[in-house]
Amino acid sequence: MFVRTSIRRGLLCAIVVISSVGAVAPSAVYAQGFISPSLGYNFGGNVGCQSATDCNDKNWNWGGSIGALGSVVGFEAELTYEGEFNGDRPDRRTKVTTGMGNFMIAPKISIVQPYGLIGLGLIRTDVENKILNVSEAQNQFGWNIGGGVIIYLQRHVGLKGDIRYYHSVGSLNVLGFDVLGGDKIDFGRVGLGMVFKF
């Protein structure tokens, strides 16, 4: 029963994303492609830092996205990596990688372009036991939502800042094999980066 519910949720999410991409396709013809590297840190939820400020245990993460932005809508494929998700600990190291496909509402107002985004993808956790020298990795379906602003320094180069919330939606078993599973994970991410349009 749980497996069927997970599959139904996954199919429903996929239908929503495909429908959104279809609706955006005519506008995407006039969009400009972009590449955006970023640095940030995770906070709250399952991470070592429980707030975005005054956290002595925060560890910087890195990421990047590629996509297209028009004057109102856009889309991106985003990848982020955190090598010390729970902070620097003597007994274990937790790495988290996220890969998301996001739909963006991004109205451009002169040199400023605020945006909101929502998307689906995968969240991978890799926990390494430093004492026993063993590790365990898990993949889960996930979603994210967030927003930020781009300020253009010139026509093709801008600075951006955003905040995003990530959440996994559970596990999936296929023919008795645990394809996607594990405990649910959620966290926030504050990021700063550059935008290069082409």
C-alpha positions in Angstrom: 0.0 0.0 0.0 2.8 2.4 0.9 4.7 1.6 -2.3 1.6 2.3 -4.4 1.1 5.6 -2.6 4.7 6.6 -3.3 4.4 5.7 -6.9 1.2 7.7 -7.3 2.8 10.7 -5.7 5.8 10.4 -8.0 3.6 10.1 -11.1 1.4 13.1 -10.0 4.5 15.2 -9.5 5.9 14.2 -12.9 2.6 15.1 -14.6 2.6 18.5 -12.9 6.2 19.3 -14.0 5.7 18.1 -17.6 2.5 20.2 -17.8 4.4 23.2 -16.5 7.2 22.8 -19.0 4.7 22.5 -21.9 3.0 25.7 -20.8 6.3 27.5 -20.6 7.7 26.2 -23.9 6.4 29.0 -26.2 8.0 31.6 -23.9 11.3 29.7 -23.6 11.9 30.4 -27.3 12.7 34.0 -26.3 14.6 33.1 -23.2 18.4 33.4 -22.7 20.5 30.5 -21.5 22.5 30.9 -18.3 25.1 29.2 -16.1 25.2 30.0 -12.4 27.8 28.8 -10.0 27.1 29.4 -6.3 28.3 29.0 -2.7 26.1 28.6 0.3 25.4 26.8 3.5 22.6 24.6 4.8 20.7 25.2 8.0 17.8 23.9 10.0 16.1 20.5 9.6 18.6 17.6 9.7 21.8 19.7 9.5 24.3 20.6 12.2 23.3 24.3 12.0 19.8 25.0 13.3 19.7 28.6 12.1 21.0 30.5 9.1 22.9 33.0 11.4 25.3 32.7 14.4 26.2 29.1 13.6 29.7 28.1 14.6 29.4 24.7 13.0 28.4 25.8 9.5 30.2 24.4 6.5 30.1 26.0 3.1 28.7 24.0 0.2 28.9 24.6 -3.5 26.6 24.2 -6.4 25.6 25.4 -9.8 22.7 25.5 -12.2 22.1 25.8 -15.9 18.9 26.8 -17.6 17.1 29.6 -19.5 15.4 32.8 -18.3 12.9 34.9 -20.1 11.4 38.2 -19.0 8.8 36.4 -16.9 9.4 32.7 -16.6 12.3 30.3 -16.8 13.7 26.9 -15.8 16.9 25.4 -14.4 18.7 22.2 -13.6 20.5 22.6 -10.3 23.1 20.5 -8.6 24.5 21.2 -5.0 27.0 19.3 -2.9 27.6 19.5 0.9 30.7 17.6 2.2 30.0 18.1 6.0 26.3 18.2 6.2 26.2 17.6 10.0 29.3 19.6 10.7 32.8 18.4 11.4 32.5 15.4 13.6 35.2 12.9 14.7 33.0 9.8 14.3 31.2 10.3 11.0 31.0 12.4 7.9 27.7 13.0 6.1 27.7 14.2 2.5 24.5 15.4 0.8 24.0 15.9 -3.0 20.9 17.4 -4.5 19.8 17.4 -8.1 16.7 19.4 -9.0 14.8 20.5 -12.0 13.0 23.8 -11.2 10.3 25.9 -12.8 10.9 29.7 -12.2 8.7 32.7 -12.1 11.1 35.6 -12.7 9.8 39.0 -13.9 12.6 41.2 -15.0 12.4 44.8 -13.8 15.2 46.9 -15.3 18.5 45.5 -13.9 16.7 43.5 -11.1 15.1 40.1 -11.6 13.4 38.6 -8.5 12.4 35.0 -8.8 10.5 32.2 -7.1 11.0 28.5 -8.0 9.7 25.1 -7.3 10.9 21.7 -8.6 11.5 18.0 -8.2 14.6 15.8 -8.2 16.8 13.5 -6.1 18.5 13.9 -2.7 21.4 11.6 -2.1 22.9 11.1 1.4 26.2 9.3 1.9 27.1 8.6 5.6 30.7 7.6 6.3 31.7 6.0 9.6 35.2 7.3 10.2 35.9 4.7 13.0 34.9 1.6 11.1 35.8 3.1 7.6 32.4 2.1 6.1 29.8 4.1 4.3 26.1 3.9 3.4 24.4 5.8 0.6 20.7 6.5 0.1 18.8 8.1 -2.8 15.4 9.7 -2.3 12.9 11.6 -4.4 12.7 15.2 -3.2 11.3 18.6 -3.9 12.4 22.1 -3.3 10.9 25.6 -3.2 12.5 29.0 -2.8 13.2 32.4 -4.1 15.8 35.1 -4.6 16.9 38.0 -6.7 19.4 38.7 -9.5 21.0 42.1 -9.9 22.6 42.6 -13.3 26.0 44.3 -13.4 25.7 44.3 -17.2 23.6 42.7 -19.8 25.0 39.2 -19.5 26.5 39.1 -16.0 24.7 39.4 -12.7 24.9 38.7 -8.9 22.3 36.5 -7.2 21.2 35.6 -3.7 18.5 33.1 -2.8 17.1 30.8 -0.1 15.7 27.4 -0.8 14.0 24.6 1.2 14.6 20.9 0.3 12.5 18.0 1.5 12.6 14.3 0.5 9.3 12.5 0.0 10.2 8.9 1.1 11.2 5.6 -0.4 10.5 3.4 -3.4 10.8 -0.3 -3.6 10.8 -2.1 -7.0 10.5 -5.9 -7.0 11.5 -6.1 -3.4 14.7 -4.0 -4.0 15.2 -0.7 -2.1 15.8 1.6 -5.1 15.1 4.9 -3.3 14.8 4.9 0.4 15.8 5.9 3.9 14.7 8.4 6.5 13.2 11.6 5.2 15.5 14.6 5.1 14.8 18.3 5.0 16.9 21.5 5.3 17.2 25.0 4.1 20.0 26.5 2.0 21.2 30.1 1.6 23.2 30.7 -1.5 25.2 33.5 -3.2 26.4 33.3 -6.8 26.9 34.7 -10.2 24.7 34.5 -13.3 26.3 34.4 -16.8 23.8 34.7 -19.7 24.6 33.5 -23.2 
